[in-house]
């Protein structure tokens, strides 16, 4: 679907909030869904130079352009875009995969402008990431079959204390690590190596916005996706639908699949997808405020 073009006055207001952007420094742009961070990345790339690098877990999949709000082909033609739509739907793709792929791009010329809403990617990049072995398929299958309550029961208290226990993906990851390696996620994290990118050598920008402004954009987003072909995109993947795969957990996909299968009306799908997006944005904003206090805050809603 891509990002709508910014009005000149909006672009100028955002630009006035930015720190200086030296030619030789990578730019990091984090922000909640629907906040307009991709449009900002495009503006910086065109004004200051750079290639845009994806840091959004849903936008890596080749099957979702509209439903994940991936940059449009027109936007991609304006400035080079990397790590978008390059992973097949039946592949798992972890923070570790992303970190290994983004590391060689840090010395890229022109410099990388890394943009996305997956806070864990940015944390791994600038704070380091423990070298945890991949989860064996049989452990993943066991975890997929458990309820959230069962997963929580199988994670040590210290690790749970640092998790959002409403976020199944985070809890399941901790459960899988503990049961596959016989060490807790917290123990692995204590052995984290130095980060591959020093935050002080970057231009780190985190989008913030007034709550009502962001909710209004989220409320409009699903209808915009439908207008741009989200239903056709999901329908094209119906014969490969596997709800256990990360690709099919992208917001909007379960709701539209249920609509196609006759389990939800389109109105119900719209309501559920919008609620899920609001909840996701709330988790993102909480993460950014807690973990990105040293980043330059930009108010997208001014």
N, C-alpha and C positions, 0 to 999 in steps of 0.2 A: 504493500500500500504506500510505503514511503512517508515522508514528512511534508506537510503543507509548507509552502513558501512563507517565510516571515514577512510581515509588513515592515516597511523601512523603519517606522518609528519603534516597533518592537525590537528589531535588530539593534538599533542604536541604543536603546535602553539597556539591553543585555550587554552590549559591547562596553558600555560605560562602567559596568560592574566587574569586568574581567581584570585580572592582574596583567602585568606585562608578559608578553609571550615571546621569549628569545627564540631565535631560529634553531638553536641546537638542542632544545629540550623537548622531550616527549610531553604531550598534553593528555591528561586523564580527565574524563568527564563522566561522572556518575550521577544518576538521578532516578526518581521513580518513573514508573510507566506513564506514558501520555504527557510527560512534562515538556517535551520538545528538545531533549538533549541531542538527538540526532541532527536536528536542524542547526543547532549551535555548532556541532562538530563540522558540518558542511561549510558553515560560514567561516569558521576559523581556518579550515583547510584552504578555502578559496582566497582568503585575505592574507594568510600568513604562510601558507604552504604546508603540505603534509599528506600522508595517506591515512584513511580512516580504518581503524581496526575494531572489530566487534568484541564486546565484552558482555554479551547477553546470551544466556543459556538456551533460549528458545530459537534465537535467530541463526544458530549454527546449522539447523536442519534444512535440508534441501527441499523439503516438501511444503514448508510454511513461509511464504513471503507475506501474504495478506494478513493471516491470522496472528503472526508474530510482529507485524508492523515493521518488517524489514525494509531497508531503503529500496526505493523503486529502481527499475533499470535506468530511468532518466537521471536519478541522483547518482547512481553508480557510474554513469557515463561522464558526469561532471568532475568527479574526483575518484581516484582508485580506492576501492573498498576491499578489505581482506578479512578472512575468517567468517564470512557470511555464506550460509547455504551450502556448506561443503561436507556435511555429515549426513549419511543415509539414515532414514527413519528407523531402521532396525538396529542401529548401533547405539551403544551407550556412550556418553561423552561427559567426562567428569571435569572438575576443576583442574586436576592434574593434567588431563589431556590439553586443556586450554593453555595452561602455563607452559607446557613443553612447546606448544605451537607459537605462542606469542613471544617467547624469549629471543629467538633469532631475529625477530622483527624490531627489537629495541634499538638495534644499530642500523635500521633501515634508513635509506635516503630517498626521498625526503622523510622527515621525522614522523613517527606514528602519533596519531590522535586516537587514543583508546577510549571508546564510548560504550556505555551500556548500563544496565540496571542490576546486574548480578554482583552484589556486594562481595561475595566470597571470592570472585575472580580478582577484584582489586586488592583485597586483603592478602591473598596468596602472592600476588605480584609484589606488593610493597612491604609486607611483613614477614614473608616466608611461608613455606608450606611443608608439612611433614611428609616424608617419603613413605607413605603407607602402601603396602602391597595391594594389588587389584583384588577385588572381592570375587571368590570363586562362584561360578554359576549356581551351584547347589545351595550355597549360603544365601545368595540373592533370591533364589526361589523360595527358600524358607521364610525370609523376611517379607517377601511380597504376600505370602499367605497369612501373615499375622495381622491382628488389629493394632491400631495405634497404642491402645492400652497395654497389649502384650509386649510391644516393642519397648515401651517406656519401662516396663517391669524388668526387661532384660538389659538395661543400661545402668552403669554404676552411678551412684548419687552425685559424685563430683562432676562427671561429664554432664549429667542432666541439669545441674545448676547453671551451666553456661549455654544451654540450648533453649530455643523457643519450642516448648513441648507441644505446641499446636501445629507445628510444621512437620508433617510426617516425613518429608524427604530428609530433613536434618536428623530426626530421631532414628530413622531407618539406617542412615549412614553410620551413626554411632553404634547401633546394634550390630550391623554387619562387620564393622571394624573389630568390635570386641569379640564377636564369635568366630571370626576368621583368623584373627591373629593372637587371641588370648591376651591382648593388651587393650586397655581402654583408649578411646580417642584422646582423652586428656593426656595420657602418658605419651602417646605418639606426638602430640602437639608440643609437649615439653622438649622434645628432641628436634624441633624445627630448625632447619639450617637458615643462614642469613638470606634475606630477600634478594631476588635477582635485579630489583630496581629500587634504588634509594629514593624515597619520596622527596627528599630535598633537592634532587636533581630533575624534578619534573615540575610541570605547572598543573597542580591538582585542583580541579573544580568540581564542586558538588552542587547540584541543582536542589533548590528548595522552592516551595510555592505555598501560597495560602491554600488551606484545606478545601474551601468551597470552590476556588478556581480549578484546582486539580480534579475534584469530583465532577465538576461540570464537563471537563474535557473527557473524563472517563465515561460519563453517561452518554456522550455523543459518539464515542469511539466504536462501539459495537455496530451501530447502524452504518457508520462509515465503512467498516470492514465488509458488511453485507453488500453495500453498494459497489464495492470494489471486487466482489467475487469470492468472499470467504466461504460461502456455502459450497460453491463449485470446487474450491480447493480441498475442503474436507471430504466432499463426496468422492473426489478422485482417489482418496486414500482409504475409502471404506473397506475395500477388499483386503487391505493390509493392516487394518485396525487391530492393535494389541494394546489394551489399556495399561498393561504392566510396563510398557516401554516409555522411557522419559519423553520421547518426541510426542507421544499421544496424551501427555499430561499438560501440554501447553494450554494456557487459559483460553477458553473458547472452543477448543477441540472436543472435550467430552460433552459439552452442551450441544454443539451442532451435530455431533455423532448421534446423540440421543434424539435429537429432532429428526434426523434422517431415518432413524430406526422406528420412529413413531412413538417414542417414550416421552417426548416433550413437545409442546407446541413451540412455534418460533418465538412467541411472546415470553413463554416460560424460559426458553433458552437465553433470550436477551436479558431477562432479569437475573438469572443465575450467573451468567458470564459477567455481567456488570458488577454484581456483588463480589464475585471472586476477584475481579480486578481491583475493586476498592480495598479488599482485605490484603491483597498482594502489595498494593501501593503503601498501605499502612505499615506493613512489615518492612518494606524497603526504607521508608522514611525513618523508622525506628533504628534500623541498622546503620544508616548513614549518619544519623545524629550521634549515635553511640561510638561508632568506629572511625569516623572521619572528621574529628574535631580540628585537626590541623589543616584541613582542606579549605580552599577559598569558597565561601558560600555565595551562590548567585540566586537571587529571587526571580524565578521565571514568571511570576504573576504580576510584576510591577507594570 
